[in-house]
Amino acid sequence: MVIFEAGLSKHARVKDVIWEGEWCWPQASCDVVELQQRVRNIPISYAPDSIHWDKVGEAFSTARAFHGIRQRSSSVDWHDIVWHSRRIPKHALSLWLAFRGAHRTKDKLLAFGVVHSAECAFVCGETETLQHLFFQCPFSAMVWREVLLLCNIVRPILPWADEVLWMSTHARGSAFHHTVRRLAFAATTYHLWIERNRRCFKNLFLPYQEIIRLVRQDVSGKLASSNSYPRCERYHSLCVNWGVPLGEDI
């Protein structure tokens, strides 16, 4: 509207309001006068246009802009357990929600008045909380224990916070067995959550052996797609456990 009232063409450029090195705005309306007051201290330069970000000489990029305006949170120890390069996206998202305590477990739904009972969907008689679901429930504990065995890990099932800490400590790095652990952990939490929802919303029940099969299927499929399998004896049993063919190197 300001450009229209000033009598300028809709294709007008900045140079059209500059005369002999000075700002020269049409005095057609109060809005134009106000605009002239705002820009009068902007120096006029005939150098080629350039775009800078934050300071002169620093190139602009959408990444710089995003990191400049977003609110940064403190780093967490489990970041690499979720957002590693070989993650399965839907598994990573579900695991991230679990780490953030964002799954709508029945204890939360009961507090919201959405459900009338917080009894565990795996009919163990306990209250369904995040900590119970992963992996204090007998059903989920059986699944996780078998998945750990597939990873050649024999140890007691830990409380959720300790499981997260254990994985953050023992599944770091790019070694093959660390990748397997990260994939197995994410796949287990994902399929247990899906089974929980299946029971709640569809009244369908899969045995724990089927959940383990689904976990193994997803993990072996992801490992197979990477075309990088270890031949060394150290990882031979892992490959056999997960149904991954042996290759040349790690």
Secondary structure as GFF3:
##gff-version 3
##sequence-region A 1 250
A	DSSP	alpha_helix	2	5	.	.	.	ID=ss1
A	DSSP	three_ten_helix	14	17	.	.	.	ID=ss2
A	DSSP	beta_strand	18	19	.	.	.	ID=ss3
A	DSSP	beta_strand	22	23	.	.	.	ID=ss4
A	DSSP	alpha_helix	30	39	.	.	.	ID=ss5
A	DSSP	alpha_helix	62	69	.	.	.	ID=ss6
A	DSSP	alpha_helix	79	82	.	.	.	ID=ss7
A	DSSP	alpha_helix	89	99	.	.	.	ID=ss8
A	DSSP	alpha_helix	106	112	.	.	.	ID=ss9
A	DSSP	alpha_helix	130	131	.	.	.	ID=ss10
A	DSSP	pi_helix	132	136	.	.	.	ID=ss11
A	DSSP	alpha_helix	138	150	.	.	.	ID=ss12
A	DSSP	alpha_helix	160	170	.	.	.	ID=ss13
A	DSSP	alpha_helix	176	202	.	.	.	ID=ss14
A	DSSP	alpha_helix	208	225	.	.	.	ID=ss15
A	DSSP	three_ten_helix	233	235	.	.	.	ID=ss16
A	DSSP	alpha_helix	236	242	.	.	.	ID=ss17
###
